Amino acid sequence: MRGKALSLRTLIIILVTAVVVSSLALVAFLTAQVMERNMKDQIGQNALSVARLVASLPEIRAACQAPDPAAALGPLVDKVRERSGAGFVVVMNMNGIRYTHPNPDLVGRRFTGGDEGPALRGAEYYSAAVGVSGPSIRGFAPVYDAGGRQIAVVAVGIFQSGLYRALRELRWAVLSTAVWGLVVGLIGAVLLAARIKRAIFNLEPLEIATLQQEQQAMLYSLREGIIAIGSDQRIALINEEARRIMGLGPECVGRPIEEQVPSTRLPEVLASGRPEYDQEQLINGRAILTNRVPVVVNGRVVGALATFRDRTEIQGLMEELTGVKQLVTALRAQSHEFMNKLHTILGLIQLGEYEEAARFINQTSHQQQRLVSLVVRRIKNPAVAGLLLGKIAEARERQVKLVIRPDSHLEELPPLFDTYQMVAVLGNLVQNAIEAVEQLPPARREVAVSVYSRPHRLELFVHDRGPGIPPELRAHIFTPNFSTKEGARGLGLHLVKEHVNAAGGRIQLRTSRRGTSFRITIPGGEGGQAA
């Protein structure tokens, strides 16, 4: 079973939120990357500037040429490091051997990191590397003597631990901004979804598509002609019947109504906003009965619509319907089955299978006539007859054979057992019987129903060929909220028992592996209240 589809409001919120989240995440990531690169560049430039400054100092040049460069450079470099805030200031000779380092134990050892090579060849630059003191960004500058000969290299390093702290603060700031942006985006998504839903009258896309299909189906299946105009007095909609009666072609849509149908009064209805009902007019030599109504949206007239029918056809239809009113209630229960059959007929016609469609129509018509005749002749209560017809249709959809015993008959209901109770009891029993057999092999998918108005009592029989009720469940089937069906509330048989007890009746149950039978007896029977 498919899960419930997401609503349009939810889809819009999810989509907009996803776009906002994706955009914010991308912007936050790029912002952090750019700012990290800029910060590293800035730190590198600062380190390089300090290295250049140190390399250009005359004192540094002189110290590098002293007999003991390490002793001469140490105090000078320490002052520069303290004033500049650098992590380290290292002066090395042309072999990469340190003259200075914050850790005296490392003086006289080779510079680490592997990025000093270009500086030993006279290049100025900055780079990131991992030295003995950890990862750092280092600026390199060569030291020259008075004759322009390179005699040493200055390396100024700034540890990246400070950079990492700054980047963490930056990322938190960017993340906070993104979260606020997400909140604003989510609010905007909710407001946008609400506005869109209001604009489409709170309908879902599937509902809109269904309404469109239903509108088209109704327009082209109705025997009434329908024509509508917009506020510009041009034809906005017209169905086949209207074109037939008025002698118009498909190209009339979009044309001025008075140009196509001069005798229409739709422009007057559009102007006045007042409907006109059951008006007679003559169109193409035919007497037409017309209803004209304004189309009002939000209190404003935006169009007008007319429905009309050939008066002669209406009179013939009224004569055709005479004597069938008593069947309407019963036939409504079969509307779903009829719709399926209509879809089948439509499909056959669209495929060009006209003979097959005719055979299907004849077969369906004959079967339905026999069924309705049997039920209505034997069951005098319209609600009960309608229930049985509806259950027969439902059983057919579930590929279950539901049989109404031909000797069944119902005249009147007992005084203490009204139509509501009868429908509730019989409906629940039949429903349970259908569900008990629908998963069985076809030969066992059968339910039999009998209704008898006996002298002084009413008897109902419902028998199915299902697997029966297990012995351990029989004592509980009439208990409230007890059910073996997932998601069911377990009230069906409980209500059956309540209604039967209230009428002073009794329930007899027989069940085995070959099936289950319920027999309901209600005192009263013929001579009771009218149904």
C-alpha positions in Angstrom: 0.0 0.0 0.0 1.4 3.4 -1.0 2.1 6.0 1.6 0.1 9.1 1.7 1.4 11.7 -0.8 2.8 14.9 0.6 0.6 17.9 0.3 1.4 20.9 -1.9 2.1 23.1 1.1 4.6 20.5 2.5 6.2 20.1 -0.9 6.6 23.9 -1.4 8.1 24.2 2.1 10.5 21.3 1.6 11.5 22.6 -1.8 12.1 26.2 -0.8 13.8 25.1 2.4 16.1 22.7 0.4 17.0 25.6 -2.0 17.6 27.9 0.9 19.7 25.3 2.8 21.7 24.5 -0.3 22.3 28.1 -1.1 23.3 29.0 2.4 25.5 26.0 2.7 27.3 26.8 -0.5 27.6 30.5 0.4 28.8 29.6 3.9 31.4 27.1 2.5 32.7 29.5 -0.2 32.8 32.4 2.3 34.7 30.4 4.8 37.1 29.2 2.1 37.7 32.7 0.7 38.2 34.2 4.1 40.5 31.5 5.2 42.6 32.0 2.0 42.5 35.8 2.6 43.6 35.4 6.2 46.4 33.1 5.2 47.5 35.5 2.5 47.4 38.4 5.0 49.4 36.5 7.6 51.9 35.4 5.0 52.3 39.0 3.7 52.8 40.2 7.3 55.4 37.5 7.9 57.1 38.4 4.7 57.1 42.1 5.5 58.7 41.5 8.9 61.3 39.2 7.3 62.1 41.9 4.8 62.4 44.5 7.5 64.7 42.3 9.6 66.8 41.4 6.6 67.3 45.0 5.7 68.5 46.1 9.1 72.3 47.1 9.2 72.6 45.5 12.6 71.4 42.1 11.2 73.9 42.4 8.3 76.7 43.2 10.6 75.8 40.4 13.1 75.6 37.9 10.3 79.3 38.7 9.5 80.5 38.7 13.1 82.8 36.0 14.3 80.0 34.5 16.4 76.8 35.3 14.5 74.5 33.4 16.9 75.6 35.4 19.9 75.4 38.7 18.0 72.0 38.0 16.4 70.2 36.6 19.4 69.3 39.8 21.3 68.4 41.6 18.1 66.1 38.9 16.9 64.4 38.5 20.3 63.5 42.2 20.3 62.0 41.9 16.8 60.0 38.8 17.7 58.6 40.5 20.8 57.6 43.7 19.0 56.2 42.0 15.9 54.3 39.3 17.8 55.7 36.6 15.5 55.9 33.0 16.6 59.6 32.8 15.7 62.3 34.8 13.9 65.0 32.6 12.6 68.2 33.7 10.9 70.1 30.9 9.0 73.3 30.7 7.1 73.6 29.8 3.5 73.6 26.1 4.5 70.3 26.3 6.3 71.9 26.2 9.7 70.1 28.3 12.3 71.8 31.2 14.0 68.7 32.0 16.1 65.6 30.3 17.4 63.2 30.8 20.3 64.4 27.5 21.6 68.2 27.8 22.2 68.6 24.0 21.9 67.8 24.3 18.2 70.4 26.9 17.4 73.1 25.4 15.2 70.7 22.8 13.8 69.3 22.7 10.3 66.1 24.6 9.6 63.1 22.3 9.3 60.0 22.5 7.1 61.7 22.0 3.7 60.4 25.3 2.3 63.6 27.3 2.7 65.3 26.3 -0.5 64.2 29.2 -2.8 65.2 31.7 -0.1 68.7 30.3 0.0 68.8 31.1 -3.7 67.7 34.8 -3.1 63.9 34.5 -3.4 61.4 36.4 -1.2 58.2 34.6 -0.5 55.9 33.1 2.1 54.7 29.5 2.6 53.0 27.2 5.0 54.9 24.3 6.5 55.2 22.2 9.6 58.4 22.8 11.6 59.7 21.7 15.0 57.3 24.1 16.7 54.2 23.0 14.7 52.4 24.3 11.6 53.1 27.9 10.7 53.0 30.4 7.9 56.6 31.7 7.3 58.0 34.6 5.3 61.5 34.3 3.9 63.8 37.2 2.9 67.5 37.0 2.0 70.2 39.0 3.8 72.8 40.7 1.6 76.2 42.3 2.6 77.3 45.7 1.4 78.6 44.2 -1.8 75.3 42.6 -2.7 76.3 39.1 -1.8 73.7 36.9 0.0 75.1 35.9 3.4 72.0 34.6 5.2 68.2 34.1 5.2 65.6 35.5 7.6 62.5 33.4 8.3 59.6 34.9 10.2 56.9 32.4 11.3 53.4 32.9 12.7 51.9 29.8 14.2 48.6 28.6 12.7 47.0 27.9 16.0 46.0 31.5 16.2 44.7 31.2 12.7 42.7 28.2 13.6 41.1 30.0 16.5 40.2 32.9 14.2 38.8 30.6 11.6 36.6 28.8 14.2 35.2 32.1 15.3 34.7 33.0 11.6 32.9 29.7 10.9 30.7 30.2 13.9 29.8 33.7 12.7 29.0 32.4 9.2 27.0 29.4 10.7 25.0 31.8 12.9 24.2 34.0 9.9 23.3 30.9 7.9 20.9 29.7 10.6 19.2 33.1 10.7 19.0 33.0 7.0 17.5 29.5 7.2 14.9 30.7 9.7 14.0 33.6 7.5 13.8 31.3 4.5 11.6 28.8 6.3 9.2 31.6 7.3 9.2 32.8 3.7 8.5 29.2 2.5 5.6 28.8 4.9 4.1 32.2 3.8 4.7 31.4 0.2 3.1 28.0 0.5 0.1 29.5 2.3 -0.3 32.2 -0.4 -0.1 29.7 -3.2 -2.6 27.4 -1.4 -5.0 30.4 -1.0 -4.6 31.3 -4.7 -5.7 27.8 -5.7 -8.5 27.5 -3.1 -6.5 25.1 -0.9 -6.6 22.4 -3.5 -3.8 19.9 -4.1 -2.3 19.3 -7.6 -4.0 15.9 -7.9 -7.3 17.5 -6.8 -6.9 20.3 -9.4 -6.1 17.7 -12.1 -9.0 15.6 -11.0 -11.3 18.6 -11.1 -10.1 19.5 -14.5 -10.7 15.9 -15.7 -14.1 15.9 -14.0 -15.0 19.2 -15.6 -14.1 18.0 -19.0 -15.9 14.7 -18.5 -19.0 16.5 -17.2 -18.9 19.1 -20.0 -18.8 16.5 -22.7 -21.1 13.9 -21.2 -23.9 16.2 -20.1 -27.0 16.3 -22.4 -27.4 20.0 -21.5 -25.6 22.6 -23.6 -23.2 24.7 -21.7 -21.6 28.0 -22.8 -19.7 30.5 -20.7 -18.2 33.9 -21.4 -15.5 35.9 -19.6 -15.6 39.6 -18.6 -14.6 40.5 -22.2 -17.8 38.9 -23.5 -15.8 36.3 -25.5 -16.7 32.6 -25.4 -14.5 31.0 -22.8 -16.1 27.5 -22.7 -18.6 25.5 -24.7 -19.4 21.8 -24.8 -20.3 19.5 -27.7 -24.0 19.7 -27.0 -24.0 23.5 -27.1 -22.2 23.5 -30.4 -24.6 21.0 -31.8 -27.7 22.9 -30.7 -26.2 26.3 -31.9 -24.5 24.9 -35.0 -21.1 26.2 -34.0 -17.6 24.8 -34.7 -14.6 24.4 -32.3 -13.2 27.7 -33.6 -15.9 29.7 -31.8 -13.9 29.6 -28.5 -12.4 33.1 -28.0 -14.8 34.8 -30.3 -17.3 37.5 -29.2 -20.5 35.9 -28.0 -22.8 38.3 -29.9 -20.9 37.5 -33.1 -21.6 33.8 -32.7 -25.0 33.8 -30.9 -26.7 37.1 -31.5 -29.9 36.1 -29.6 -28.1 35.3 -26.3 -28.6 37.4 -23.2 -25.3 36.5 -21.5 -23.9 40.1 -21.9 -27.0 41.4 -20.1 -26.5 38.9 -17.3 -22.8 39.8 -17.1 -23.7 43.5 -16.8 -26.6 43.1 -14.3 -25.2 40.3 -12.2 -28.8 38.9 -12.0 -29.6 35.3 -13.0 -32.3 34.3 -15.3 -33.9 30.9 -14.8 -36.1 28.7 -17.1 -36.2 31.2 -20.0 -37.5 30.1 -23.4 -35.8 31.1 -26.6 -35.7 30.0 -30.2 -32.3 28.9 -31.6 -32.0 27.5 -35.1 -35.7 26.7 -35.1 -35.6 24.8 -31.8 -37.5 25.7 -28.6 -34.7 25.9 -26.0 -35.1 26.2 -22.2 -32.2 28.2 -20.8 -30.8 29.1 -17.4 -28.3 32.0 -17.3 -26.3 32.8 -14.2 -23.4 35.2 -13.5 -20.1 33.8 -12.5 -19.0 35.5 -9.2 -15.5 35.2 -7.7 -14.7 37.0 -4.5 -17.9 39.1 -4.8 -17.1 40.3 -8.3 -18.8 39.2 -11.5 -16.1 37.8 -13.8 -18.3 36.0 -16.4 -21.6 34.5 -17.2 -22.8 31.0 -18.0 -25.8 29.5 -19.7 -27.1 26.0 -19.6 -29.9 24.9 -22.0 -31.7 21.9 -23.3 -34.0 21.2 -26.2 -37.5 21.4 -24.6 -38.8 18.5 -26.6 -35.9 16.3 -25.3 -36.7 17.4 -21.7 -40.3 16.3 -22.1 -39.2 12.9 -23.4 -36.8 12.5 -20.6 -39.5 13.2 -18.0 -41.7 10.6 -19.5 -38.8 8.1 -19.6 -38.1 8.7 -15.9 -41.7 8.2 -14.8 -42.0 5.2 -12.5 -38.3 4.8 -11.7 -38.1 7.2 -8.7 -38.5 4.4 -6.2 -35.3 2.8 -7.5 -33.0 5.9 -7.1 -32.0 5.3 -3.5 -31.0 1.7 -4.2 -29.1 2.5 -7.4 -27.0 5.2 -5.7 -25.1 2.5 -3.7 -23.8 1.1 -7.0 -22.5 4.4 -8.4 -18.8 3.4 -8.0 -19.4 0.2 -10.0 -21.3 2.1 -12.6 -18.4 4.6 -12.9 -16.0 1.7 -13.5 -18.3 0.3 -16.2 -18.6 3.7 -17.8 -14.8 4.0 -17.8 -14.6 0.6 -19.5 -17.1 1.7 -22.1 -15.2 4.9 -22.7 -12.0 2.9 -23.2 -13.6 0.6 -25.7 -15.0 3.5 -27.6 -11.7 5.3 -27.7 -10.0 2.1 -28.9 -12.6 1.9 -31.7 -14.1 -1.4 -30.3 -17.7 -0.4 -30.9 -19.1 -3.8 -31.2 -17.4 -4.9 -28.0 -18.7 -1.8 -26.3 -22.2 -2.6 -27.4 -21.9 -6.2 -26.2 -20.5 -5.0 -22.9 -23.4 -2.4 -22.5 -26.0 -5.0 -23.3 -24.5 -7.6 -20.9 -24.2 -5.1 -18.1 -27.7 -3.8 -18.7 -29.3 -7.2 -18.6 -27.4 -8.3 -15.5 -28.3 -5.1 -13.6 -32.0 -5.3 -14.6 -32.3 -8.8 -13.3 -30.6 -8.0 -10.0 -32.6 -4.8 -9.4 -35.8 -6.6 -10.2 -35.1 -9.4 -7.8 -34.1 -7.2 -4.9 -36.7 -4.5 -5.2 -39.5 -7.0 -5.7 -38.5 -9.0 -2.6 -37.2 -6.2 -0.3 -39.8 -3.5 0.2 -37.6 -1.3 2.4 -35.7 1.1 0.1 -32.7 1.5 2.5 -32.3 -2.2 2.9 -32.6 -2.8 -0.8 -30.1 -0.1 -1.5 -27.7 -1.6 1.0 -28.0 -5.1 -0.6 -27.4 -3.7 -4.1 -24.4 -1.7 -2.9 -22.9 -4.8 -1.1 -23.4 -6.8 -4.3 -21.5 -4.2 -6.2 -18.8 -4.1 -3.6 -18.5 -7.9 -3.5 -18.1 -8.0 -7.3 -15.3 -5.5 -7.1 -13.6 -7.8 -4.6 -14.3 -10.8 -6.8 -16.7 -12.3 -4.2 -20.0 -13.8 -5.2 -22.8 -12.3 -3.0 -26.1 -14.2 -3.4 -29.5 -13.0 -2.2 -31.7 -16.0 -1.7 -34.6 -15.8 -4.2 -37.1 -16.7 -1.5 -36.1 -13.7 0.6 -38.8 -11.2 1.3 -39.1 -8.1 3.6 -42.4 -6.3 4.0 -42.2 -4.3 7.2 -39.8 -4.0 10.1 -40.6 -5.0 13.7 -41.7 -2.1 16.0 -38.4 -2.1 18.0 -36.1 -2.6 15.0 -36.0 0.5 12.7 -34.3 1.0 9.4 -31.1 2.4 10.9 -30.7 -0.7 13.1 -31.6 -3.0 10.2 -28.9 -1.4 8.0 -26.3 -1.4 10.7 -26.9 -5.1 11.6 -27.2 -6.5 8.1 -24.4 -4.2 6.7 -21.9 -5.3 9.4 -22.6 -9.0 9.0 -22.4 -8.9 5.2 -19.2 -6.7 5.3 -17.5 -9.2 7.6 -18.5 -12.1 5.5 -17.1 -10.5 2.3 -13.8 -9.8 4.1 -13.7 -13.3 5.4 -13.6 -14.9 2.0 -12.0 -12.3 -0.3 -8.5 -13.8 0.1 -9.6 -17.4 -0.4 -9.5 -19.4 -3.6 -12.2 -18.4 -6.1 -14.4 -21.4 -5.4 -14.9 -20.4 -1.7 -15.5 -16.7 -2.3 -19.2 -16.9 -1.8 -21.6 -15.2 0.7 -25.3 -15.9 1.0 -27.8 -13.6 2.5 -31.5 -14.3 3.3 -34.1 -11.9 4.8 -37.5 -13.3 5.9 -40.5 -11.5 7.3 -42.1 -14.3 9.3 -45.3 -14.1 11.3 -44.4 -12.2 14.4 -40.6 -12.2 13.7 -37.9 -11.1 11.4 -35.1 -13.5 10.4 -31.7 -12.6 8.9 -29.2 -15.2 7.6 -25.7 -14.4 6.5 -23.4 -17.3 5.6 -19.9 -17.3 4.2 -17.6 -20.1 3.1 -14.6 -18.7 4.9 -12.1 -20.4 7.3 -14.4 -19.9 10.3 -13.7 -18.2 13.6 -11.0 -19.8 15.7 -12.3 -21.3 19.0 -10.1 -19.1 21.1 -11.7 -15.9 19.5 -15.3 -16.9 19.6 -15.9 -15.6 23.1 -14.5 -12.2 22.2 -16.0 -11.3 18.8 -18.8 -9.3 20.3 -16.5 -7.5 22.7 -16.1 -3.7 22.1 -12.7 -2.8 20.4 -11.9 -6.4 19.7 -10.8 -7.0 16.1 -8.4 -9.3 14.2 -8.1 -6.7 11.4 -5.2 -4.3 11.5 -6.4 -0.7 12.0 -10.0 -1.7 12.7 -11.8 -0.3 15.7 -13.6 -3.6 16.6 -17.1 -2.1 16.9 -19.0 -3.9 14.1 -20.2 -7.1 15.8 -20.5 -5.2 19.1 -23.0 -2.9 17.4 -24.8 -5.9 15.9 -25.2 -7.4 19.4 -26.3 -4.1 20.9 -29.0 -3.5 18.3 -30.3 -7.1 18.4 -30.4 -7.0 22.2 -32.2 -3.6 22.2 -34.9 -5.1 19.9 -35.3 -8.2 22.2 -33.8 -10.5 19.5 -31.1 -13.2 19.6 -28.0 -14.1 17.6 -27.1 -17.7 16.7 -23.6 -18.4 15.5 -22.4 -21.5 13.7 -18.8 -21.7 12.6 -16.3 -24.3 11.3 -13.5 -24.6 8.9 -16.1 -24.7 6.1 -17.6 -21.4 6.9 -19.6 -19.2 9.3 -23.3 -18.5 9.6 -25.1 -15.8 11.6 -28.8 -16.1 12.2 -30.5 -13.0 13.7 -34.1 -13.3 15.0 -36.1 -10.2 15.9 -39.5 -10.5 17.4 -42.4 -8.6 15.8 -42.2 -9.3 12.1 -45.2 -8.7 9.8 -47.7 -6.4 11.3 -45.0 -4.2 12.8 -44.1 -0.6 11.9 -43.9 0.6 8.4 -40.4 0.6 7.0 
